[in-house]
Amino acid sequence: MIVKKSKHGLHIILHAAHGLLAGKHNLRPINWFETLVAICEHDDHQLNLDQKDYLSPLGVPLDFTEDSGTVNEVLKRMQRIIRTSINKSSWVSLLISYHLDFLYSDLKMKSKKIDTFLENEKKAFFNEATFKKM
């Protein structure tokens, strides 16, 4: 979930709904429908709220960047998300791949496995055969 803290309190956007923020009319690309589907589904089941409380010790909701998962947990989550996205469409998988790189690229320095995973994702989408299928 996205939690913005301010002097007035917390502004909370549930994780499953934050993709709607990207749907502003003036930002619509050529492949709007495919992009809209990808935005809506790009974080499907990334966080399992039944598995873990995403609250601080004080009971305040955590922003997703405050999650203290291990590198191996992050890698397993990324692999699961990519596997799920491939079954949806190349467009969804492409957006998710970019999203994961944006979120976790700082972990490349901490983990060779994450570095390899993210680099393999880039290679998968930048080969000519993949783009012909899209």
CORCORVEN-V833961 format. One record per residue. N is the residue number from 1. PHI is phi as a letter, one per 30 degrees, with the letter a starting at -180 (NA if undefined). OMEGA is omega in whole degrees, -180 to 180 (NA if undefined). D_LAST is the distance of its C-alpha to the last C-alpha in Angstrom with 2 decimals. Layout:
n = {N;N}
phi = {PHI;PHI}
omega = {OMEGA;OMEGA}
d_last = {D_LAST;D_LAST}
This chain:
n = {1;2;3;4;5;6;7;8;9;10;11;12;13;14;15;16;17;18;19;20;21;22;23;24;25;26;27;28;29;30;31;32;33;34;35;36;37;38;39;40;41;42;43;44;45;46;47;48;49;50;51;52;53;54;55;56;57;58;59;60;61;62;63;64;65;66;67;68;69;70;71;72;73;74;75;76;77;78;79;80;81;82;83;84;85;86;87;88;89;90;91;92;93;94;95;96;97;98;99;100;101;102;103;104;105;106;107;108;109;110;111;112;113;114;115;116;117;118;119;120;121;122;123;124;125;126;127;128;129;130;131;132;133;134}
phi = {NA;c;b;c;c;b;d;c;k;c;c;c;c;e;e;d;c;d;d;d;d;d;c;d;e;d;c;d;d;e;d;d;d;d;d;d;d;d;d;d;c;d;b;e;h;d;c;c;d;d;d;a;d;c;b;d;e;d;j;d;e;c;d;e;d;c;d;c;d;d;e;d;d;d;d;d;d;d;d;d;d;d;e;d;d;d;d;d;a;d;d;d;d;d;d;d;d;d;d;d;d;d;d;c;d;d;d;e;d;d;b;d;d;d;e;d;e;d;d;d;d;d;d;d;c;c;c;e;d;d;d;d;d;d}
omega = {179;-179;175;-179;178;179;179;180;-178;173;-171;172;-179;-174;-177;-176;-172;177;180;179;-177;-174;-179;-174;-176;-180;-174;179;-180;-179;-172;-177;180;179;178;177;-180;178;-177;-174;-171;180;180;173;177;178;178;-176;175;-176;-171;173;177;180;175;176;178;-179;179;178;179;168;-177;180;-180;178;-175;179;178;178;179;177;178;180;178;180;179;180;179;-179;179;178;-180;-176;-179;179;-179;177;177;-179;177;-179;178;180;180;178;177;-179;179;178;179;-176;-167;-178;178;179;179;-179;-178;-172;175;180;179;177;180;180;-178;177;177;176;179;-180;-179;-177;-180;172;-171;-178;-180;-177;177;-179;-174;NA}
d_last = {30.24;30.75;34.46;35.92;39.61;41.95;45.66;45.18;43.56;40.11;37.03;34.77;31.19;30.26;27.32;25.45;25.85;25.18;21.55;23.13;24.63;21.40;21.23;23.76;23.48;23.94;20.99;18.27;15.22;13.47;10.82;13.87;13.43;10.27;12.16;15.34;14.28;13.12;16.46;18.46;17.29;16.95;20.49;20.99;24.09;24.14;27.84;29.99;32.91;34.84;34.77;36.05;37.78;36.04;39.40;41.63;45.12;46.38;44.06;41.85;38.09;36.21;33.34;30.48;31.37;34.82;33.75;35.74;33.65;34.06;31.53;31.11;30.54;27.85;26.13;26.37;24.96;21.93;21.32;21.73;19.38;16.53;17.38;17.32;14.03;12.20;13.63;12.25;8.48;6.20;6.91;10.48;10.77;9.89;12.45;14.83;14.80;15.78;18.25;19.86;20.29;21.93;24.17;25.24;25.15;28.93;29.33;28.19;31.82;33.18;31.11;29.87;27.82;25.93;25.58;24.15;21.77;20.36;20.26;18.40;15.73;15.46;15.40;12.64;10.19;11.93;11.85;10.46;9.19;6.77;5.21;5.60;3.83;0.00}
